[in-house]
């Protein structure tokens, strides 16, 4: 996803934004926002009433925090996305902490959420269930394994780009993702045995 | 995938395996790498159609990238172009000023008039309260407000009150020949008097203090404290204890007499005696008759007559 040319463009854009160029800031936030939204959704799932509301709210906070921290950003050779993911990781951790203080009461009626036109409610429920199951399994993985899966599968980064973002080698990324998938298979088979 | 890519992957993995001295199934590792590359591009490899983990991973990814998840991975196995909806930057919304408040339903004329009248009434009452409070005296209802509106004035008036209170105590002590207490009270009154502003009657207060001080210093031949003139708050036109008209000691106020001490011998005191404690007319009353009284009365007699 982030090829060298893209990275150069991003670096130039960041340099202009750091100097206070408003149009560069707007363009930069437009480029990083989808990445941040995906990351927050991958980390937080459909928490907060079955939608991505919480994750999208956190993504918004991340974008604001990135813009606020921009004047302090220094190009140390790592991709700018590493800087963004660092901020996002902190915001997600904050969201997890605040979720433990959530005083919401469960409500017996399921809220109405519009199903996509191309599938019915039952299919929608099955799909959500599958997604939620994977979200639960991912939460059982070590932090590094989870981040590698998110950056590789959801963000679409190559092993090299993911390695630069996480300060790892490409080979280490590949080994980590292999271990993560192996662990996911084991967890899933255990879950299936329990439910069987 | 090109042969060069595969070679690079193998080298990377071999290096990591060598460093970590872990037995890793290279083939399985490369297979997972290829799988993840395909998933990242939005392509579901058909050979994993029966793999529950890959199906769940695909649903999870699709849920995140597209919001609602796709039911069948196969149905979604197309090109990566369909997965680019939130990969692409969204066009930045042009900030626009919100003019909607201009189109909001407005109050009708009657309500607007009523609101204006209420606002005006509140304003008048507030300003009136402040104006009245600025001239309030200690003990008045608006005195607390006056303390807020004009703190220096309030402080001065309160000090004046305290000074006169100490002065009364000093006179009482002097009457009972308790000179030490009288001096202490007088000193306290003097301290309070220092806090009084000139415009609030500081000079008059000092004169009172000086009179009592002189009396304490020279109890026998001192100038007669003959009812400190400011203690005769006779309103203009009311009978004043004029020495010329009534030289008899019984008719004139005793030296230590205060309005509250012998109300029968002095004209009726107004309600706010302390605030009208001194008047210019009384301050300028001739001291000569007092001398006459001093010759015929002693402090001891003052006590008895009072």
Interface residues (C-beta under 8 A of the other chain):
Chain A: X1 X26 X27 X29 X30 X31 X33 X34 X37 X38 X41 X42 X46 X52 X115 X116 X119 X123 X124 X126 X127 X128 X130 X131 X133 X134 X135 X137 X138 X149 X152 X153 X154 X155 X156 X157 X159 X169 X170 X171 X172 X174 X175 X177 X178 X181 X182 X184 X185 X188 X192
Chain B: X9 X11 X12 X13 X14 X15 X16 X17 X20 X22 X24 X28 X29 X32 X33 X35 X36 X39 X40 X41 X52 X53 X55 X56 X57 X59 X60 X61 X62 X63 X64 X65 X67 X68 X69 X70 X71 X86 X87 X88 X89 X90 X91 X92
